[in-house]
């Protein structure tokens, strides 16, 4: 691949093309429509920006090289700025030398070598899943216990973090840490392989400081891309997509890490509730088998725990996201469903029950207002997908979980990313800063008495006819378009974003 964007095959969707490793852009964009004058801050998105470098390539969407993007939104000036930049990681340097190593579903090193590298070497650092703030630092995360620090203004890579303190850690990290709105801290877990396999739950106090919450034993670790958090509990949704890590050590085993997970539906989906105060498992319940990547939110309702999850019937979606199938348009699997799991612990802790109810068919990447994290929510925003999936999501939906009413947005041309809700500003001083300092809060109440859907939804669309990406600003109440900006390039489909109101646009 040259320093210019490579030529795409005629049938290859724009969203899965590669940018050149030097194709980094900085621009001020023309706004069509009007930004709300209260809207101020930065949307940081993260995801893959390149799948090929020279003759080397990856096999799966999850393994593209990390490329954060920055959208600065200044409502008072009615201005949007844009920037993209690849993270300068070890994986980036190796790719420039013609080698893609490690990764989720790419690589032909023996699994014995890979496990040994996870145990004693430097973890893989292609942190392409999400960007978060920890204290005053901004970190990019993936599913290994290594985060990459970057400057939120320039997106320049400034270092990395591998924890080496006293709190137990593991070989895999949940990329989707959850923000506790009362303390501002991120909560997450590692999966630790050994004679005893455990999920090690902890709070991230700073990039190099943790507070241990719990060690939860498991017979066979489940692949869990995310989990649920409430003020008092951590909830694991153990899908029956499991692995026996010690099998990695068998001589001659080769292939990508994910190929060692097995679909075992007879296990069912196990929901395990962990008390954050003392680290004990206080409830376990089993539902019918399913698989999923993302939790929208969770909250406590008396003795019940309510968990909203995006699910699919099985783990076939992992294979569906290989680049060959995505580029060929060979999806043809059932799309995501937003489901509600209600865990009833009251009066029968030895035999808790779980009620499972489908809220919406045909969705992906569900999110809620940050003002409702860990608290009761009414609205869920998500990508709209066909059912079954035959193409990339072509709309955004707003689901009212109380009435079942759904509002939709599409413009007839674009493929849309994860929608991010930004509440109308009006935070009390010292609050809503997303976790800066141990006493910070970003929870509901920081936005005063405004309605839950009083704000805007940010989503990135890809116009495949024009080969350009666009940022859309939608009204949070009815999804009416308020503004759009068109980028000077087509961005590959990314994964996740966060809006940081404390950053200068």
RAKA-V465313 format. One record per backbone hydrogen bond with DSSP energy under -0.5 kcal/mol. CO is the residue of the C=O (numbers start at 1). NH is the residue of the N-H. If there is no record, write none. Layout:
{{CO:NH} {CO:NH}}
This chain:
{{9:12} {11:13} {13:16} {14:17} {15:493} {18:6} {20:23} {22:24} {25:84} {27:82} {29:80} {30:32} {30:486} {31:33} {32:484} {36:39} {38:40} {39:75} {41:73} {42:44} {42:500} {43:45} {43:71} {44:498} {45:69} {46:495} {46:496} {47:67} {49:19} {50:65} {51:58} {53:56} {56:53} {59:323} {59:324} {60:63} {61:64} {65:49} {65:50} {66:87} {68:85} {69:45} {70:72} {70:83} {71:43} {71:73} {72:74} {72:81} {73:41} {73:75} {74:78} {74:79} {79:74} {80:29} {81:72} {82:27} {83:70} {85:68} {87:89} {89:93} {90:94} {91:95} {92:96} {93:97} {94:99} {95:98} {99:101} {104:258} {109:255} {110:114} {111:115} {112:116} {113:117} {114:118} {115:119} {116:120} {116:121} {117:121} {125:127} {126:128} {129:496} {130:141} {132:139} {134:137} {137:134} {137:139} {138:150} {139:132} {140:148} {141:129} {141:130} {143:173} {144:146} {147:161} {148:140} {149:158} {149:159} {150:152} {151:155} {156:151} {159:149} {161:147} {172:191} {173:175} {175:177} {178:180} {178:187} {179:181} {180:184} {181:442} {181:443} {185:180} {186:204} {187:178} {188:202} {189:174} {190:192} {190:200} {191:171} {191:172} {191:193} {192:198} {195:197} {197:218} {198:192} {198:200} {199:201} {199:216} {200:190} {201:213} {201:214} {202:188} {203:205} {203:211} {204:186} {206:209} {209:205} {209:206} {211:203} {214:201} {215:217} {216:199} {218:197} {221:243} {222:224} {223:225} {225:176} {228:235} {232:276} {233:230} {234:236} {234:274} {235:228} {236:238} {236:272} {237:239} {238:270} {239:241} {240:242} {240:264} {241:223} {242:262} {243:245} {244:247} {245:248} {246:249} {247:250} {250:253} {253:111} {253:112} {256:259} {257:260} {258:261} {262:242} {262:264} {264:267} {265:268} {268:270} {269:271} {269:287} {270:238} {270:272} {271:285} {272:236} {272:274} {273:282} {273:283} {274:234} {275:279} {280:275} {280:282} {283:273} {285:271} {287:269} {290:240} {291:312} {294:310} {297:308} {299:306} {301:304} {303:345} {304:301} {305:307} {305:343} {306:299} {307:309} {307:341} {308:296} {308:297} {309:311} {309:339} {311:337} {312:291} {314:317} {315:318} {315:319} {316:320} {317:321} {318:321} {319:322} {321:61} {322:326} {323:327} {324:328} {325:329} {325:330} {326:329} {329:331} {333:389} {336:362} {336:363} {337:311} {337:339} {338:359} {338:360} {339:309} {339:341} {340:342} {340:357} {341:307} {341:343} {342:344} {342:355} {343:305} {343:345} {344:353} {345:348} {348:351} {349:352} {353:344} {355:342} {357:340} {360:338} {362:385} {363:336} {364:383} {367:381} {369:372} {370:373} {372:375} {374:231} {378:401} {380:399} {381:367} {382:397} {383:364} {383:385} {384:394} {384:395} {389:332} {389:333} {393:416} {395:384} {396:409} {397:382} {398:400} {398:407} {399:380} {399:401} {400:404} {405:400} {407:398} {409:396} {413:464} {415:462} {419:421} {420:458} {421:423} {422:456} {428:431} {435:135} {435:437} {437:440} {441:432} {441:433} {443:446} {445:448} {446:428} {447:450} {451:454} {453:455} {454:424} {455:476} {456:422} {457:474} {458:420} {459:461} {459:472} {460:417} {461:463} {461:470} {462:415} {462:464} {463:467} {463:468} {468:463} {469:487} {470:461} {470:472} {471:485} {472:459} {472:474} {473:482} {473:483} {474:457} {475:479} {480:475} {482:34} {483:473} {484:32} {485:471} {489:469} {489:491} {496:46} {498:44} {498:500} {499:501} {500:42} {500:503}}
